[in-house]
Each structure stands twice: as structure tokens, then as C-alpha cells.
Amino acid sequence: MLVNDDLQQRWWDLEASLVERFGKKPDLEAILFLIGIQEFGQIREKFTKEEKQDLMHVAVCSLLASSGYYEMEGVDEDGWPHFRQLKIMPTLNPAEQENFIKDHVLLYFEQQPLS
């Protein structure tokens, strides 16, 4: 499929740029973690396991906000963004889910380079 081939090539290009920046190839979870930190806006020496999960959740909500699935409601007293779901996610198999998220990650980096 041409669309999947294009997605895969764009994904490899993103991975290559992240390898250049960080010195190793990140997996999808690591990329979501990076986006979560960028959206949270606070860099710390260490995050707890729960905070890491929260950062990945922030990343997914931020990514899917561009397609109207979520909107940010606000930020709490600790600086954590909170989101509200606006519409139901499509029913996708695991491979389709991964491509759906990857496509949103690529769109995110096109609109907002990693700081």
C-alpha cells in the first residue's frame, strides 16, 4: 500500500533525525515520552513510573487533539495539562492503532519541532 509505504518512510526519517539528536533510536513509547515532556514543559532529572505514564497520556491526548478527539481543559496547580475527550476513538486493530498514532506523531513534528 502506497499510503503505508509513505508513512513508513516518513517514520524512518523521523527516527533518523532523533538518532542524530539523541544518539540512539527511540521506539514509539520513547517518542511519546519526549512529546509528553515537551507538552508538560518541565524537564526533570527523574520522573516516577506514574509520571512517565502520565507524560505518555499527555502526549497521546495532545497528538489526538489535532484531529478533534481531545481538547485541553486546563493545567492543574502542578503544571500538568488535563484533557477532555470529545469523540470516540475509531475501532482499529493493533497495527492500525500504531499507524494511527505514528501518523499523528509525524504531524506533530511537522507542526512543532522538538525543542
NUDRENKOL-113947 format. One record per atom (N, C-alpha, C): residue in three letters; residue number from 1; x, y negated, z negated. Coordinates in Angstrom, 2 decimals, decimal comma, padded with zeros to 5 digits. Atoms other than C-alpha are relative to their C-alpha. Layout:
R;Ala;NUM;X;Y;Z
...
***
This chain:
R;Met;1;000,83;001,19;000,00
R;Met;1;000,00;000,00;000,00
R;Met;1;000,87;-001,24;000,00
R;Leu;2;-000,79;001,21;-000,13
R;Leu;2;001,38;-003,35;001,01
R;Leu;2;-000,09;-000,88;-001,23
R;Val;3;000,16;000,83;001,18
R;Val;3;-000,05;-005,19;-001,98
R;Val;3;000,85;000,53;-001,15
R;Asn;4;-000,82;-000,59;001,07
R;Asn;4;001,58;-002,76;-004,45
R;Asn;4;001,49;-000,12;000,31
R;Asp;5;-001,40;000,16;-000,38
R;Asp;5;004,83;-002,89;-002,47
R;Asp;5;000,47;-001,42;-000,28
R;Asp;6;-000,34;001,40;000,26
R;Asp;6;004,80;-006,70;-002,69
R;Asp;6;000,11;-000,24;-001,51
R;Leu;7;-000,04;000,13;001,45
R;Leu;7;004,02;-006,52;-006,42
R;Leu;7;001,28;000,62;-000,54
R;Gln;8;-001,20;-000,68;000,47
R;Gln;8;006,84;-004,05;-006,96
R;Gln;8;001,25;-000,80;000,32
R;Gln;9;-001,18;000,79;-000,39
R;Gln;9;009,34;-006,18;-005,05
R;Gln;9;000,11;-001,26;-000,86
R;Arg;10;-000,01;001,22;000,83
R;Arg;10;008,34;-009,33;-006,94
R;Arg;10;000,38;000,36;-001,44
R;Trp;11;-000,34;-000,44;001,35
R;Trp;11;008,62;-007,37;-010,22
R;Trp;11;001,50;000,27;-000,11
R;Trp;12;-001,45;-000,27;000,00
R;Trp;12;012,13;-006,16;-009,32
R;Trp;12;000,78;-001,31;000,02
R;Asp;13;-000,66;001,31;-000,05
R;Asp;13;013,08;-009,75;-008,50
R;Asp;13;-000,02;-000,67;-001,37
R;Leu;14;000,09;000,56;001,36
R;Leu;14;011,83;-010,90;-011,92
R;Leu;14;000,95;000,73;-000,93
R;Glu;15;-000,92;-000,76;000,84
R;Glu;15;013,71;-008,08;-013,65
R;Glu;15;001,45;-000,40;000,25
R;Ala;16;-001,38;000,39;-000,34
R;Ala;16;016,89;-009,06;-011,79
R;Ala;16;000,34;-001,36;-000,59
R;Ser;17;-000,28;001,32;000,57
R;Ser;17;016,56;-012,67;-012,91
R;Ser;17;000,11;000,07;-001,52
R;Leu;18;-000,09;-000,15;001,45
R;Leu;18;016,00;-011,57;-016,51
R;Leu;18;001,29;000,72;-000,40
R;Val;19;-001,29;-000,66;000,26
R;Val;19;019,04;-009,26;-016,35
R;Val;19;001,11;-001,05;000,08
R;Glu;20;-000,99;001,07;-000,16
R;Glu;20;021,05;-012,24;-015,12
R;Glu;20;000,01;-000,92;-001,23
R;Arg;21;000,13;000,91;001,15
R;Arg;21;019,74;-014,36;-018,01
R;Arg;21;000,40;000,65;-001,32
R;Phe;22;-000,17;-000,63;001,31
R;Phe;22;019,90;-011,82;-020,86
R;Phe;22;001,02;001,14;-000,03
R;Gly;23;-001,03;-001,02;-000,03
R;Gly;23;022,44;-009,24;-019,70
R;Gly;23;-000,48;001,43;-000,05
R;Lys;24;000,53;-001,36;-000,08
R;Lys;24;020,12;-006,24;-019,75
R;Lys;24;-001,42;-000,04;000,54
R;Lys;25;001,32;-000,09;-000,64
R;Lys;25;016,97;-005,04;-018,02
R;Lys;25;-001,08;000,21;-001,04
R;Pro;26;001,08;-000,16;000,97
R;Pro;26;013,87;-005,61;-020,13
R;Pro;26;-001,14;000,84;000,57
R;Asp;27;001,21;-000,70;-000,44
R;Asp;27;010,84;-003,34;-020,00
R;Asp;27;-001,18;-000,96;-000,16
R;Leu;28;001,19;000,85;000,04
R;Leu;28;007,29;-004,70;-019,83
R;Leu;28;-000,26;-000,51;-001,42
R;Glu;29;000,23;000,43;001,38
R;Glu;29;006,97;-004,78;-023,63
R;Glu;29;000,96;-001,11;-000,41
R;Ala;30;-000,98;001,04;000,33
R;Ala;30;010,17;-006,82;-023,97
R;Ala;30;-000,37;-001,32;000,69
R;Ile;31;000,40;001,21;-000,73
R;Ile;31;008,91;-009,26;-021,33
R;Ile;31;-001,21;-000,63;-000,68
R;Leu;32;001,15;000,54;000,74
R;Leu;32;005,59;-009,61;-023,19
R;Leu;32;000,46;-000,65;-001,30
R;Phe;33;-000,56;000,57;001,23
R;Phe;33;007,57;-010,23;-026,39
R;Phe;33;000,61;-001,37;000,28
R;Leu;34;-000,59;001,29;-000,38
R;Leu;34;009,54;-013,01;-024,65
R;Leu;34;-001,07;-001,06;000,28
R;Ile;35;001,09;000,93;-000,30
R;Ile;35;006,35;-014,61;-023,34
R;Ile;35;-000,69;-000,41;-001,30
R;Gly;36;000,62;000,30;001,28
R;Gly;36;004,82;-014,35;-026,82
R;Gly;36;000,80;-001,01;-000,80
R;Ile;37;-000,85;000,96;000,70
R;Ile;37;007,78;-016,15;-028,35
R;Ile;37;-000,11;-001,38;000,64
R;Gln;38;000,10;001,29;-000,70
R;Gln;38;007,60;-018,84;-025,69
R;Gln;38;-001,34;-000,67;-000,31
R;Glu;39;001,33;000,57;000,29
R;Glu;39;003,85;-019,32;-026,30
R;Glu;39;-000,14;-000,40;-001,47
R;Phe;40;000,01;000,30;001,43
R;Phe;40;004,29;-019,26;-030,09
R;Phe;40;000,81;-001,26;-000,27
R;Gly;41;-000,79;001,21;000,09
R;Gly;41;007,01;-021,86;-029,74
R;Gly;41;000,97;-000,07;-001,16
R;Gln;42;-000,92;-000,01;001,13
R;Gln;42;009,04;-020,83;-032,78
R;Gln;42;000,97;001,17;000,18
R;Ile;43;-001,01;-001,04;-000,11
R;Ile;43;012,29;-018,95;-032,42
R;Ile;43;000,54;000,28;-001,38
R;Arg;44;-000,49;-000,42;001,32
R;Arg;44;013,33;-016,98;-035,48
R;Arg;44;001,08;001,05;000,19
R;Glu;45;-001,04;-001,03;-000,01
R;Glu;45;016,27;-014,76;-036,32
R;Glu;45;-000,64;001,39;000,04
R;Lys;46;000,69;-001,30;000,07
R;Lys;46;013,88;-011,88;-037,15
R;Lys;46;-001,50;-000,22;-000,08
R;Phe;47;001,45;-000,08;000,11
R;Phe;47;010,21;-011,09;-036,73
R;Phe;47;-000,34;001,34;-000,62
R;Thr;48;000,45;-001,27;000,56
R;Thr;48;008,38;-008,45;-038,73
R;Thr;48;-000,64;000,83;001,11
R;Lys;49;000,65;-000,88;-000,98
R;Lys;49;006,88;-005,47;-036,91
R;Lys;49;-001,39;-000,55;000,35
R;Glu;50;001,34;000,56;-000,23
R;Glu;50;003,42;-007,03;-037,34
R;Glu;50;000,08;-001,28;000,84
R;Glu;51;-000,16;001,23;-000,78
R;Glu;51;004,65;-010,38;-035,99
R;Glu;51;000,35;000,32;001,46
R;Lys;52;-000,34;-000,41;-001,36
R;Lys;52;006,14;-008,62;-032,96
R;Lys;52;-001,26;000,43;000,75
R;Gln;53;001,27;-000,41;-000,62
R;Gln;53;002,75;-007,02;-032,27
R;Gln;53;-000,87;-001,22;000,28
R;Asp;54;000,77;001,22;-000,19
R;Asp;54;001,08;-010,40;-032,76
R;Asp;54;000,52;-000,81;001,19
R;Leu;55;-000,60;000,73;-001,11
R;Leu;55;003,53;-012,01;-030,31
R;Leu;55;-000,39;000,62;001,34
R;Met;56;000,40;-000,66;-001,24
R;Met;56;002,71;-009,40;-027,68
R;Met;56;-001,48;-000,25;000,29
R;His;57;001,42;000,32;-000,16
R;His;57;-001,01;-010,02;-028,28
R;His;57;-000,17;-001,43;000,51
R;Val;58;000,03;001,39;-000,46
R;Val;58;-000,45;-013,76;-027,87
R;Val;58;000,38;-000,06;001,48
R;Ala;59;-000,44;-000,02;-001,40
R;Ala;59;001,38;-013,04;-024,61
R;Ala;59;-001,12;000,49;000,92
R;Val;60;001,06;-000,56;-000,85
R;Val;60;-001,42;-010,88;-023,20
R;Val;60;-001,16;-000,98;000,11
R;Cys;61;001,10;000,97;-000,04
R;Cys;61;-004,10;-013,40;-024,16
R;Cys;61;000,37;-001,22;000,84
R;Ser;62;-000,46;001,15;-000,78
R;Ser;62;-002,04;-016,26;-022,70
R;Ser;62;000,02;000,33;001,49
R;Leu;63;-000,05;-000,41;-001,40
R;Leu;63;-001,47;-014,33;-019,48
R;Leu;63;-001,39;000,08;000,61
R;Leu;64;001,34;-000,24;-000,55
R;Leu;64;-005,12;-013,38;-019,05
R;Leu;64;-000,89;-001,23;-000,07
R;Ala;65;000,75;001,26;000,03
R;Ala;65;-006,33;-016,89;-019,87
R;Ala;65;-000,01;-000,63;001,40
R;Ser;66;-000,07;000,57;-001,35
R;Ser;66;-005,19;-017,87;-016,36
R;Ser;66;-001,07;000,58;000,93
R;Ser;67;001,07;-000,61;-000,79
R;Ser;67;-007,86;-015,51;-014,97
R;Ser;67;-001,36;-000,11;-000,67
R;Gly;68;001,28;000,26;000,65
R;Gly;68;-010,57;-016,66;-017,35
R;Gly;68;-000,47;001,07;-000,97
R;Tyr;69;000,39;-001,03;000,95
R;Tyr;69;-010,56;-013,65;-019,68
R;Tyr;69;000,06;-000,50;-001,45
R;Tyr;70;-000,16;000,56;001,34
R;Tyr;70;-009,45;-015,64;-022,74
R;Tyr;70;000,17;-001,51;000,10
R;Glu;71;-000,36;001,41;000,12
R;Glu;71;-009,20;-019,22;-023,87
R;Glu;71;000,55;-000,22;-001,40
R;Met;72;-000,58;000,28;001,30
R;Met;72;-007,13;-020,64;-026,68
R;Met;72;-001,00;-000,83;-000,80
R;Glu;73;000,91;000,71;000,91
R;Glu;73;-009,29;-021,71;-029,61
R;Glu;73;000,74;-001,05;-000,80
R;Gly;74;-000,77;000,93;000,79
R;Gly;74;-006,52;-023,41;-031,50
R;Gly;74;001,19;000,70;-000,62
R;Val;75;-001,20;-000,49;000,67
R;Val;75;-003,46;-022,95;-033,65
R;Val;75;-000,23;-000,07;-001,50
R;Asp;76;000,19;000,00;001,45
R;Asp;76;-003,50;-021,95;-037,31
R;Asp;76;001,10;-000,78;-000,71
R;Glu;77;-000,94;000,80;000,79
R;Glu;77;-001,53;-023,58;-040,14
R;Glu;77;001,44;000,50;000,10
R;Asp;78;-001,35;-000,55;-000,16
R;Asp;78;001,44;-021,27;-039,46
R;Asp;78;000,51;-000,14;001,44
R;Gly;79;-000,42;000,21;-001,38
R;Gly;79;001,58;-022,23;-035,78
R;Gly;79;-000,40;001,09;000,98
R;Trp;80;000,39;-001,11;-000,88
R;Trp;80;000,01;-019,04;-034,40
R;Trp;80;-001,22;-000,39;000,83
R;Pro;81;001,16;000,26;-000,84
R;Pro;81;-002,28;-019,52;-031,40
R;Pro;81;-001,07;001,08;-000,17
R;His;82;001,13;-000,94;000,09
R;His;82;-005,73;-017,91;-031,57
R;His;82;-000,86;-000,16;001,25
R;Phe;83;000,73;-000,04;-001,26
R;Phe;83;-007,80;-016,90;-028,57
R;Phe;83;-001,40;000,57;-000,19
R;Arg;84;001,35;-000,52;-000,05
R;Arg;84;-011,42;-016,17;-027,79
R;Arg;84;-000,17;000,69;001,35
R;Gln;85;000,24;-000,73;-001,25
R;Gln;85;-012,39;-013,54;-025,23
R;Gln;85;-001,23;-000,56;000,67
R;Leu;86;001,09;000,60;-000,76
R;Leu;86;-014,60;-014,99;-022,50
R;Leu;86;-000,75;001,00;000,86
R;Lys;87;000,66;-001,01;-000,82
R;Lys;87;-015,31;-011,97;-020,34
R;Lys;87;000,67;001,35;-000,21
R;Ile;88;-000,44;-001,38;000,18
R;Ile;88;-014,94;-008,20;-020,40
R;Ile;88;001,12;000,31;001,00
R;Met;89;-001,10;-000,43;-000,86
R;Met;89;-011,73;-006,73;-019,04
R;Met;89;-000,51;001,06;000,98
R;Pro;90;000,41;-001,04;-000,95
R;Pro;90;-012,09;-004,59;-015,90
R;Pro;90;000,44;001,38;-000,48
R;Thr;91;-000,35;-001,38;000,32
R;Thr;91;-012,06;-000,82;-016,29
R;Thr;91;001,05;000,47;001,00
R;Leu;92;-001,12;-000,38;-000,86
R;Leu;92;-008,70;000,32;-014,94
R;Leu;92;000,70;001,22;-000,59
R;Asn;93;-000,80;-001,11;000,50
R;Asn;93;-006,62;003,47;-015,15
R;Asn;93;001,35;-000,57;-000,48
R;Pro;94;-001,24;000,53;000,55
R;Pro;94;-003,22;003,15;-016,89
R;Pro;94;000,94;-000,66;001,02
R;Ala;95;-000,87;000,59;-001,02
R;Ala;95;-001,27;002,48;-013,67
R;Ala;95;-000,57;-001,34;000,48
R;Glu;96;000,64;001,24;-000,43
R;Glu;96;-003,79;-000,16;-012,58
R;Glu;96;000,11;-001,07;-001,09
R;Gln;97;-000,17;000,94;001,12
R;Gln;97;-003,65;-001,75;-016,07
R;Gln;97;001,39;-000,62;000,01
R;Glu;98;-001,38;000,50;-000,02
R;Glu;98;000,13;-002,01;-015,84
R;Glu;98;000,19;-000,99;001,15
R;Asn;99;-000,13;000,91;-001,14
R;Asn;99;-000,06;-003,59;-012,38
R;Asn;99;-000,77;-001,30;-000,23
R;Phe;100;000,82;001,18;000,33
R;Phe;100;-002,79;-005,98;-013,59
R;Phe;100;000,80;-000,94;-000,90
R;Ile;101;-000,82;000,81;000,92
R;Ile;101;-000,54;-007,17;-016,44
R;Ile;101;001,24;-000,53;000,73
R;Lys;102;-001,19;000,43;-000,73
R;Lys;102;002,55;-007,28;-014,22
R;Lys;102;-000,31;-001,16;000,94
R;Asp;103;000,40;001,07;-000,91
R;Asp;103;000,71;-009,44;-011,69
R;Asp;103;-000,18;-001,31;-000,77
R;His;104;000,18;001,20;000,83
R;His;104;-000,23;-011,87;-014,48
R;His;104;001,34;-000,51;-000,54
R;Val;105;-001,35;000,41;000,45
R;Val;105;003,36;-011,88;-015,79
R;Val;105;000,70;-000,76;001,13
R;Leu;106;-000,64;000,66;-001,14
R;Leu;106;004,62;-012,78;-012,31
R;Leu;106;-000,59;-001,39;000,23
R;Leu;107;000,66;001,29;-000,14
R;Leu;107;002,05;-015,57;-012,02
R;Leu;107;000,47;-000,97;-001,09
R;Tyr;108;-000,46;000,82;001,13
R;Tyr;108;003,10;-016,85;-015,46
R;Tyr;108;001,38;-000,59;000,29
R;Phe;109;-001,36;000,48;-000,24
R;Phe;109;006,77;-017,08;-014,47
R;Phe;109;000,09;-000,89;001,23
R;Glu;110;000,05;000,93;-001,14
R;Glu;110;005,87;-018,76;-011,16
R;Glu;110;-000,43;-001,38;-000,48
R;Gln;111;000,54;001,27;000,49
R;Gln;111;003,96;-021,45;-013,07
R;Gln;111;000,83;-000,62;-001,11
R;Gln;112;-000,69;000,46;001,20
R;Gln;112;006,17;-021,68;-016,13
R;Gln;112;001,26;000,81;-000,20
R;Pro;113;-001,25;-000,77;000,18
R;Pro;113;009,80;-020,60;-016,08
R;Pro;113;000,34;000,19;-001,47
R;Leu;114;-000,42;-000,31;001,37
R;Leu;114;011,30;-019,06;-019,20
R;Leu;114;000,89;-001,12;-000,51
R;Ser;115;-000,81;001,10;000,56
R;Ser;115;012,67;-021,76;-021,46
R;Ser;115;001,11;000,54;-000,87
***
